[in-house]
Amino acid sequence: MNTRTDSPTPHSPVSPVLFDSGALDSALAQGQAPLGIFRAALKSAAATLQQQFLDGADAAALVLARSHTIDALVTRAWRHFMTGPDQGIALVAVGGYGRSELLPGSDVDLMILLDDADHEPWRGAIESFLTLLWDIGLEVGHSVRDIAQCIDEAQRDITVATNLMEYRLLIGHAALSEKMRETSGPARVWTRGQSYTAK
């Protein structure tokens, strides 16, 4: 009788950096057009992820690495267009992306949080930011809301409420982000019984 003595092959390590962030930052600082720079970085990251998967890397670690990579790209794109102070505006990840669970092909769900219902002062920068993300190949789901709108939408739709429970701040005004957490959390919008029934 043959007895197997070999142990399972250990998972290959996952690279913490999936694109050359130094080269990207340097190119932006030199005034190069952002579209090609970000598109190349995303393509490089995708190729690295695919190769690490084929090399036997742990799938859960790859999912987290992709989320962190998109964080790095999105926040750099945000800083490129939002050149003024971050008072009154914040970029947050919601849903699965908010949980840092971003599978290949998944939407990158973002919410742009404002401290005022008037979007006009930020309109041009927001449009340029979102256009870049789409143009480099990201599937972006987005909303632009102030806190009152977040609460109103969450009260009407359990899916929105769930997304808000799973959000995390990417960049921007931290105090504004924390205020939203305090005012739109599950204890304020949906009771446990209401949430269970709606689900």
C-alpha positions as CSV (number, residue, x, y, z in Angstrom):
1,M,0.0,0.0,0.0
2,N,1.3,3.4,-1.0
3,T,1.1,6.1,1.7
4,R,1.3,9.8,0.7
5,T,3.8,11.7,2.8
6,D,3.8,14.9,0.9
7,S,2.2,17.9,2.5
8,P,0.1,20.6,0.7
9,T,2.1,23.2,-1.2
10,P,2.1,26.4,0.9
11,H,0.5,29.5,-0.6
12,S,2.8,31.8,-2.4
13,P,3.2,35.2,-0.7
14,V,1.2,38.1,-2.0
15,S,3.2,41.2,-3.0
16,P,2.1,44.2,-0.9
17,V,2.6,46.6,-3.8
18,L,1.0,45.7,-7.1
19,F,2.3,48.7,-9.2
20,D,5.2,51.1,-9.1
21,S,3.7,53.8,-6.9
22,G,7.0,55.8,-7.0
23,A,7.0,56.0,-10.7
24,L,3.4,57.0,-10.8
25,D,3.9,59.8,-8.3
26,S,7.0,61.0,-10.1
27,A,5.2,61.1,-13.5
28,L,2.3,63.1,-12.0
29,A,4.8,65.5,-10.3
30,Q,6.4,66.0,-13.7
31,G,3.0,67.1,-15.1
32,Q,2.4,64.1,-17.3
33,A,-1.2,63.5,-18.4
34,P,-2.8,61.3,-15.7
35,L,-4.9,59.0,-18.0
36,G,-2.0,56.9,-19.4
37,I,-0.2,56.8,-16.1
38,F,-3.1,55.5,-14.1
39,R,-4.2,53.1,-16.9
40,A,-0.7,51.6,-17.0
41,A,-0.6,51.2,-13.2
42,L,-3.9,49.5,-13.2
43,K,-2.9,47.2,-16.0
44,S,0.3,46.3,-14.2
45,A,-1.5,45.6,-11.0
46,A,-4.0,43.3,-12.7
47,A,-1.2,41.4,-14.4
48,T,0.6,41.0,-11.1
49,L,-2.5,39.7,-9.4
50,Q,-3.2,37.2,-12.1
51,Q,0.3,35.9,-12.0
52,Q,0.2,35.6,-8.2
53,F,-3.0,33.7,-8.5
54,L,-1.5,31.3,-11.0
55,D,1.5,30.9,-8.7
56,G,-0.8,29.7,-5.9
57,A,-1.2,32.8,-3.8
58,D,-4.0,32.7,-1.2
59,A,-7.2,34.0,-2.8
60,A,-8.3,36.0,0.3
61,A,-5.0,37.7,0.4
62,L,-5.3,38.6,-3.3
63,V,-8.8,40.1,-2.8
64,L,-7.4,42.3,0.0
65,A,-4.4,43.2,-2.1
66,R,-6.6,44.3,-5.0
67,S,-8.6,46.5,-2.6
68,H,-5.5,48.1,-1.2
69,T,-4.2,48.7,-4.8
70,I,-7.4,50.4,-5.8
71,D,-7.2,52.5,-2.6
72,A,-3.8,53.7,-3.7
73,L,-4.9,54.6,-7.2
74,V,-8.2,56.2,-6.2
75,T,-6.7,58.4,-3.5
76,R,-3.9,59.5,-5.8
77,A,-6.5,60.4,-8.5
78,W,-8.5,62.3,-5.8
79,R,-5.5,64.3,-4.7
80,H,-4.8,65.1,-8.4
81,F,-8.1,66.8,-8.9
82,M,-9.0,67.9,-5.4
83,T,-6.2,70.4,-5.0
84,G,-7.7,72.6,-2.3
85,P,-8.3,71.9,1.4
86,D,-10.4,68.8,2.2
87,Q,-12.7,70.7,4.5
88,G,-16.3,69.8,3.7
89,I,-15.7,66.8,1.4
90,A,-14.6,63.2,1.9
91,L,-14.3,60.1,-0.3
92,V,-15.5,56.9,1.3
93,A,-15.7,53.3,0.1
94,V,-19.0,51.5,0.6
95,G,-20.4,48.0,0.2
96,G,-17.9,45.2,-0.5
97,Y,-15.2,47.7,-1.3
98,G,-15.9,49.3,2.1
99,R,-15.1,45.9,3.6
100,S,-11.9,45.7,1.5
101,E,-13.3,42.8,-0.4
102,L,-12.8,43.6,-4.0
103,L,-12.9,40.7,-6.4
104,P,-11.6,41.1,-10.0
105,G,-14.4,42.6,-12.0
106,S,-16.3,43.9,-9.0
107,D,-17.6,47.5,-9.0
108,V,-15.6,50.0,-7.1
109,D,-18.4,51.6,-5.0
110,L,-17.7,55.1,-3.8
111,M,-19.6,57.8,-2.0
112,I,-18.5,61.4,-2.1
113,L,-19.7,62.9,1.1
114,L,-20.3,66.7,1.4
115,D,-21.1,68.9,4.3
116,D,-23.6,70.8,2.2
117,A,-26.3,69.9,-0.2
118,D,-24.9,72.3,-2.8
119,H,-22.6,70.3,-5.0
120,E,-21.7,73.1,-7.4
121,P,-18.4,74.2,-5.9
122,W,-17.1,70.7,-6.3
123,R,-18.8,69.7,-9.5
124,G,-15.9,70.1,-12.0
125,A,-13.4,68.3,-9.8
126,I,-15.8,65.5,-9.0
127,E,-16.7,65.0,-12.7
128,S,-13.0,65.0,-13.7
129,F,-12.1,62.5,-10.9
130,L,-14.9,60.1,-11.8
131,T,-14.2,60.4,-15.6
132,L,-10.6,59.4,-15.0
133,L,-11.6,56.3,-13.0
134,W,-13.9,55.1,-15.8
135,D,-11.4,55.9,-18.5
136,I,-8.7,53.8,-16.9
137,G,-11.0,50.8,-16.8
138,L,-12.6,50.8,-13.3
139,E,-16.3,49.9,-13.0
140,V,-17.3,52.7,-10.6
141,G,-20.6,52.9,-8.7
142,H,-20.9,56.3,-7.1
143,S,-23.1,58.6,-5.2
144,V,-22.7,62.3,-4.1
145,R,-24.6,63.1,-0.9
146,D,-24.6,65.2,2.2
147,I,-25.3,63.7,5.6
148,A,-29.0,64.6,5.5
149,Q,-29.3,62.8,2.1
150,C,-27.5,59.8,3.5
151,I,-30.0,59.5,6.3
152,D,-33.0,60.0,4.1
153,E,-31.8,57.4,1.5
154,A,-30.9,54.9,4.3
155,Q,-34.3,55.2,5.9
156,R,-36.0,54.5,2.6
157,D,-33.7,51.7,1.4
158,I,-32.2,48.9,3.5
159,T,-29.5,48.3,0.9
160,V,-28.3,51.9,1.2
161,A,-28.3,51.5,5.0
162,T,-26.3,48.4,4.7
163,N,-23.7,50.0,2.4
164,L,-23.3,52.9,4.9
165,M,-22.7,50.4,7.7
166,E,-19.8,49.0,5.7
167,Y,-18.1,52.2,4.7
168,R,-14.6,53.4,5.4
169,L,-12.9,56.7,4.8
170,L,-10.4,56.7,1.9
171,I,-9.4,60.4,1.9
172,G,-10.8,63.7,2.9
173,H,-12.4,65.4,5.9
174,A,-12.2,62.8,8.7
175,A,-14.6,64.7,11.0
176,L,-17.3,64.8,8.4
177,S,-16.9,61.1,7.8
178,E,-17.2,60.4,11.5
179,K,-20.2,62.6,11.8
180,M,-21.9,60.5,9.1
181,R,-21.1,57.4,11.0
182,E,-22.6,58.7,14.2
183,T,-25.8,60.0,12.6
184,S,-26.6,57.2,10.1
185,G,-25.5,54.1,12.0
186,P,-27.8,51.2,12.6
187,A,-29.0,52.4,16.0
188,R,-30.2,55.7,14.4
189,V,-31.8,54.5,11.2
190,W,-32.9,50.9,11.4
191,T,-33.6,48.9,14.6
192,R,-32.4,45.3,14.7
193,G,-35.9,44.0,14.2
194,Q,-36.7,46.3,11.3
195,S,-33.4,45.4,9.6
196,Y,-34.0,41.7,10.0
197,T,-37.6,42.0,8.6
198,A,-36.4,44.1,5.7
199,K,-33.6,41.6,4.8
